Amino acid sequence: MQGPVGIKRVLSYCGLLSGNGSLKSAYQFRLFEDFMLQRLLAEGRPLLADGATGTNLFEVGLNSGDSPEAWNFDHPDRIQALHRSFVEAGADIILTNSFGGNRRRLALHNLESHARDVNRVAAQNAREVADRAGRPVVVAGSVGPTGDLLAPLGPLTEDEAVEIFVEQIEGLREGGADVVWIETMSAAEEIRAAARAAIKVGMPFTVTASFDTAGRTMMGITPDAFANLFSSFERAPLAFGANCGVGAADLLVSIVEMTETHPGATVIAKANAGVPQWHGAHIHYSGTPELMAIYAGLAIDAGARIIGGCCGNSPKHLSAMRRALDSHKPGPRPDKQAIVAALGPLAAPAAAEPSAPRARRRGRESA
């Protein structure tokens, strides 16, 4: 993004130029923030995204069944403290507490009429922490699924989903989010709806999916097919990748598949800290900070540019990842065998393929 030509190209990409080539006035005061992620990516170093929101809020009083998004109003001090702990651990990117901030999810808590305000305040809470960090920290507006299946399998049309996401994203923009962070998606139609909404609002966006069902999303999308979705979009995401899922090893296998067929892409890896295990009434994730540090190094070698943690990742996990990224020396591109050897067995391996395709795959793996 060097020089006036490069800046105009990015402005045009984000829909911020008027017909005569001038900057749309409504966005002038947001110019520098809107492109913070792009500027950090241009530095060439791997970026560290934050850790878990929900599982860390459970540690400070959130109860199962409560709305985490309501805490943006009820306990802004605890939300900001979590953001601050991730910044202090070295995060370059913090996600707003708005994963379930669309009106369909908020309806479960009778908050659907406040969707825009919920997201605005969520972004303000993160923005306040980022602006006091003393270094550039990206505020990523978290946008999760609606919780509904889209037509023809469910009640929601794609156009209706677009408007639901527009409402959420407008609130995030008003609160100061730099980029829309579409995450934990599983259906192509909903991914497209969220992307269309970000484009309609004029925000840059990223997309991650959860490959938690035998190497696919719940709706059957493979990592390679997911990466190919964006070629038909009006604008491509700044980055795409995988988050959540069933453990760090499984997620990295998905990342390897994406980067194998899209080696020049900016890819996100945001894995859970192992797999969840119940200890009495408390849920515990098996991945230690040391294991997640190993994961972070492998993620770089697999081709990821943005690395972080999802469920179960505490500030201690993130600090370990920060140290791993800063001290990393490039290694060979990992294959499935190397990933399993370093992180443990896959929790939900891909289903066995028919005989002939399986033989061909073995040939590629041994090449």
Secondary structure, 3 states (H helix, E strand, C coil): CCHHHHHHHHHHHCCCECCCCCECHHHHHHHHHHCHHHHHHHCCCCEEECCCCHHHHHCCCCCCCCCHHHHHHHCHHHHHHHHHHHHHCCCCEEECCCCCCCHHHHHHHCCHHHHHHHHHHHHHHHHHHHHCCCCCCEEEEEECCCCCCECCCCCECHHHHHHHHHHHHHHHHHHCCCEEEEEEECCHHHHHHHHHHHHHHCCCEEEEECCCECCECCCCCCHHHHHHHHHHCCCCCCEEEEEECCCHHHHHHHHHHHHHHCCCCCEEEEECCCCEEEECCEEEECCCHHHHHHHHHHHHHHCEEEEEECCCCCHHHHHHHHHHHHHCCCCCCCCHHHHHHHHCCCCCCCCCCCHHHHHHHHHHHHC
